[in-house]
Amino acid sequence: MSEITLVEAVTQALAYELAHDENVIVFGEDVGANGGVFRATEGLQKRFGTDRVLDTPLAESMIVGMAVGMAAEGLKPIAEIQFMGFIYPALDQIISHASRLRNRTRGRLSCPMVIRAPYGCGIHAPEHHSESTESILAHIPGLRVVIPSSPTRAYGLLLAAMRDPDPVIFLEPTRIYRKIKQEVPDNGVALPLDRCFLLREGTDITLVSWGAMLTETMTAAQNLQQQGINCEVIDVATIKPLDIDSIIQSVEKTGRCVIIHEAAKTCGVGAEIAAQLAEKALMSLRAPIQRVTGFDTIVPLYKMEHLYLPSVARILNAAHEVMAFE
């Protein structure tokens, strides 16, 4: 079996579900003939036809509105927003309709749709192409927000998202689209949503992250191991609903926690995790929780982009500060 990238794992999952469920429809800007701006849908229109893989106008509100209507009528739409920074015109459809359909109809209708969007910085793109505003969507009741961090998890979590009866926002970290390769069996086996993944067991400190930042987080954990600090690493994966129990279980063992994300610090998902740990695991903490995040600014262009992203050095500094606390 050959190894594939994260973006290829997305294509593989989409193709599997298109082949096995006639109600699945994929559409968005340039997803058909062009195969998507990142080639995540490359070859799908040729294989499954223009009735199943559709190109749309540049109109995000229309794309998501179509998806809500299709989902209400029994189809399973997979809508792509070309970049997360373009999702804002569709927020009315997402918040006012997709997230509320089950509640509004008292369970008579559900909204089995997935909104895929490449997201995050690190590819030297201008603003709106580098957004990491997942906390906006995580705040909305009725939505699931899922972020894969590897090809294996991209394949399994996207399959689970496409089979979920309620709306799922599936954010794909562009920085690692082609950075990591893994063997990913095309067996149709989904991974569980609403669950953290334990990537590394440890006893001294818990590092919590998701998406592309797991790359720097795992590197930092390896460096700390060489210094005699044994890190446990948790991939949150589904940031809404949050599997706080798995994080608490880890912190109860280690007593220390550093949360890493590339989104801006204020009101980020890391703040929610820290708040719940303070509420539910305060007596297990041996040091204050640290957050290593992006800054409360628009992602700077090009040559300064790397200064915005949390680095291995910043993670190491936070971990050392937590370990030194008495």
C-alpha positions in Angstrom: 0.0 0.0 0.0 1.4 3.4 -1.0 1.5 6.3 1.4 -0.8 9.3 0.7 -1.0 12.9 1.9 -3.8 14.5 3.9 -5.3 16.1 0.8 -5.2 12.8 -1.0 -6.9 11.2 2.0 -9.7 13.7 1.7 -10.1 12.8 -2.0 -10.1 9.1 -1.1 -12.8 9.6 1.6 -15.0 11.6 -0.8 -14.6 9.1 -3.5 -15.5 6.2 -1.2 -18.7 7.8 0.0 -19.7 9.0 -3.5 -19.3 5.4 -4.6 -21.3 3.8 -1.7 -24.1 6.4 -1.1 -26.0 7.7 -4.0 -27.4 10.6 -1.9 -23.9 12.1 -1.5 -23.3 15.2 -3.7 -20.1 17.3 -3.7 -20.1 20.9 -4.9 -18.4 24.2 -4.5 -16.3 26.7 -6.4 -14.0 25.0 -8.9 -14.4 21.6 -7.3 -15.6 19.9 -10.6 -13.6 20.4 -13.7 -10.7 22.0 -12.0 -10.6 19.6 -9.0 -10.5 22.3 -6.4 -7.9 25.0 -5.6 -5.9 22.4 -3.6 -7.0 19.5 -5.9 -8.9 17.8 -3.1 -11.7 16.8 -5.5 -9.4 16.1 -8.5 -10.9 13.4 -10.8 -14.2 13.1 -8.9 -16.4 14.8 -11.5 -14.9 12.6 -14.3 -15.5 9.5 -12.2 -19.0 10.3 -10.8 -20.4 12.8 -13.3 -21.6 16.4 -13.3 -24.8 15.4 -11.4 -22.8 14.3 -8.4 -19.8 16.7 -8.4 -20.9 20.2 -9.3 -19.2 23.6 -9.9 -21.0 26.6 -8.4 -20.8 30.4 -8.8 -18.6 32.4 -6.4 -21.4 32.7 -3.9 -20.8 31.2 -0.5 -24.2 32.0 1.0 -25.8 30.3 -2.0 -23.6 27.3 -1.7 -24.5 26.7 1.9 -28.1 27.6 1.4 -28.3 25.0 -1.4 -26.7 22.4 1.0 -29.4 23.1 3.7 -32.2 22.6 1.2 -30.6 19.4 -0.1 -30.1 18.0 3.4 -33.7 18.8 4.4 -34.9 16.8 1.4 -32.8 13.7 2.2 -29.6 14.3 0.2 -26.2 14.4 1.8 -24.4 17.5 0.5 -20.7 18.0 0.9 -20.1 21.7 0.2 -16.6 23.2 -0.2 -15.8 26.7 0.8 -12.6 27.5 -1.0 -10.9 29.0 2.0 -12.1 29.5 5.6 -11.8 33.2 5.2 -14.5 33.1 2.5 -17.0 31.4 4.9 -18.3 34.6 6.5 -21.0 35.4 3.8 -22.4 32.0 4.5 -22.7 32.4 8.3 -26.3 33.4 8.1 -27.2 30.1 6.4 -24.9 28.2 8.8 -26.1 29.8 12.0 -29.7 30.7 11.2 -30.7 27.5 9.3 -28.2 24.6 9.2 -27.5 24.6 12.9 -31.1 25.0 13.9 -33.0 22.8 11.6 -33.3 19.8 13.9 -34.4 22.0 16.8 -36.7 24.2 14.7 -38.6 21.2 13.4 -38.5 19.4 16.8 -36.6 16.5 15.3 -38.8 16.0 12.2 -36.0 17.2 10.0 -32.2 16.9 10.3 -29.4 18.5 8.4 -26.9 15.9 7.3 -24.4 18.1 5.5 -20.7 18.7 5.6 -19.0 22.0 4.9 -15.4 21.5 4.0 -12.9 24.4 4.1 -9.1 24.6 3.8 -8.0 26.7 6.7 -5.0 28.1 8.6 -1.8 29.9 7.7 1.7 28.8 6.7 1.3 28.7 2.9 2.2 32.4 2.2 -1.2 33.4 1.1 -2.9 36.8 1.6 -5.5 37.6 4.3 -8.8 35.7 4.0 -6.7 32.7 2.8 -5.0 32.2 6.1 -7.8 32.4 8.6 -8.0 30.2 11.7 -11.3 31.3 13.3 -12.7 28.0 14.4 -13.9 29.3 17.7 -16.6 31.4 15.9 -18.1 28.2 14.6 -17.5 26.2 17.8 -19.6 28.7 19.7 -22.7 27.8 17.7 -25.1 25.2 19.2 -26.1 22.5 16.7 -22.8 22.4 14.8 -19.9 19.9 15.0 -16.4 21.3 14.2 -13.8 18.8 13.2 -10.1 19.4 12.4 -7.9 16.5 11.2 -4.2 16.5 11.9 -3.0 13.6 9.7 -4.0 11.6 6.5 -5.3 8.8 8.6 -7.5 11.0 10.7 -8.6 13.1 7.7 -9.9 9.9 6.0 -11.6 8.4 9.0 -13.1 11.7 10.4 -14.4 12.9 7.0 -16.2 9.5 6.5 -17.8 10.0 10.0 -18.7 13.6 9.2 -20.4 12.6 5.9 -22.4 9.9 7.8 -23.5 12.2 10.6 -27.2 13.2 10.7 -26.4 16.8 11.7 -24.2 19.6 10.1 -20.4 19.2 10.4 -17.8 21.9 9.7 -14.7 20.1 8.5 -11.6 22.3 8.5 -8.6 21.0 6.6 -5.2 22.5 7.6 -3.6 23.7 4.4 -0.1 23.8 5.9 0.0 20.0 6.2 -2.0 19.1 3.2 1.1 17.6 1.6 3.5 17.7 4.5 2.7 14.3 6.0 2.3 10.9 4.3 0.8 7.8 5.8 -0.7 4.5 4.6 -4.4 4.9 4.7 -6.5 1.8 3.8 -9.5 2.7 1.6 -11.7 0.4 3.7 -14.6 2.8 4.5 -13.9 2.6 8.3 -14.8 5.9 10.0 -13.1 7.2 13.1 -15.2 8.4 16.1 -16.3 12.0 16.2 -16.4 13.9 19.5 -13.3 12.1 20.8 -9.8 13.2 21.5 -6.9 11.1 20.2 -4.0 10.2 22.5 -0.9 10.6 20.3 1.7 10.1 23.0 1.5 8.9 26.5 3.4 10.7 29.3 3.5 11.4 33.0 5.0 14.9 33.5 3.0 17.4 31.4 0.0 17.3 29.0 0.3 19.1 25.6 -3.1 19.7 24.0 -3.4 20.8 20.3 -5.2 20.1 17.0 -4.8 20.5 13.3 -1.4 21.6 11.8 0.0 22.6 15.2 0.3 18.9 16.2 3.5 19.0 14.0 5.3 21.5 16.2 3.7 20.0 19.3 5.0 16.5 18.6 8.5 17.9 17.8 8.4 19.8 21.1 7.4 16.7 23.0 10.4 14.8 21.5 12.8 17.6 22.5 11.4 17.6 26.0 11.8 13.9 26.2 15.5 14.3 25.5 15.6 16.7 28.5 13.9 14.1 30.8 10.4 15.6 30.6 7.8 13.0 29.6 5.0 14.6 27.6 1.5 13.3 27.0 0.1 14.7 23.7 -3.6 15.0 22.9 -5.1 15.7 19.5 -8.5 17.3 20.2 -9.7 16.6 16.6 -13.4 17.5 17.4 -13.3 20.9 19.0 -17.1 21.0 19.2 -18.5 19.1 21.1 -15.3 19.0 23.1 -14.1 15.7 24.7 -13.1 17.4 27.9 -13.2 14.2 29.9 -10.1 12.8 28.0 -8.2 16.0 28.6 -9.2 16.0 32.3 -8.1 12.4 32.6 -4.7 13.3 31.2 -4.2 16.4 33.4 -5.2 14.4 36.5 -2.3 12.2 35.7 0.3 14.8 34.8 -0.8 17.8 36.8 0.4 20.3 34.2 -1.0 21.5 30.8 0.0 23.6 27.8 -2.5 24.3 25.1 -1.3 25.1 21.6 -3.3 26.6 18.7 -2.5 28.9 15.8 -5.7 30.9 16.1 -5.7 34.3 17.9 -5.5 33.9 21.7 -8.5 35.9 22.9 -11.7 33.8 23.1 -9.9 30.9 21.3 -10.8 27.3 21.8 -7.8 27.0 24.2 -9.5 29.5 26.5 -12.5 27.1 26.7 -10.3 24.1 27.5 -8.5 26.1 30.2 -11.8 27.3 31.7 -13.2 23.8 31.9 -10.0 22.4 33.4 -10.1 25.2 36.0 -13.8 24.2 36.8 -13.4 20.5 36.8 -9.7 19.6 37.5 -8.4 22.5 39.5 -7.2 20.4 42.4 -5.2 18.2 40.0 -3.2 21.1 38.6 0.3 21.6 40.0 0.9 24.8 37.9 -1.1 27.4 36.0 -2.2 26.4 32.5 -0.2 28.0 29.7 -1.5 28.8 26.2 0.8 29.1 23.2 -1.2 30.7 20.4 -1.3 33.1 17.5 -1.6 36.7 18.2 -4.6 39.0 18.3 -3.9 40.4 14.9 -4.7 39.6 11.2 -2.2 37.0 10.0 0.8 39.1 8.6 1.8 38.6 5.0 4.5 36.4 3.7 7.8 37.1 5.4 6.3 37.7 8.8 3.9 34.7 8.7 6.3 32.4 10.6 6.4 34.9 13.5 2.7 34.6 13.9 2.6 30.8 14.1 3.5 29.2 17.5 7.0 27.8 17.1 8.6 24.8 18.8 10.7 27.3 20.8 7.6 29.0 22.2 6.1 25.6 23.1 9.3 24.6 24.9 9.4 27.9 26.8 5.8 27.4 28.0 6.5 23.8 29.0 9.6 24.8 30.9 7.7 27.6 32.7 5.0 25.1 33.7 7.5 22.5 34.9 9.4 25.1 36.9 6.4 26.4 38.8 6.4 25.8 42.5 
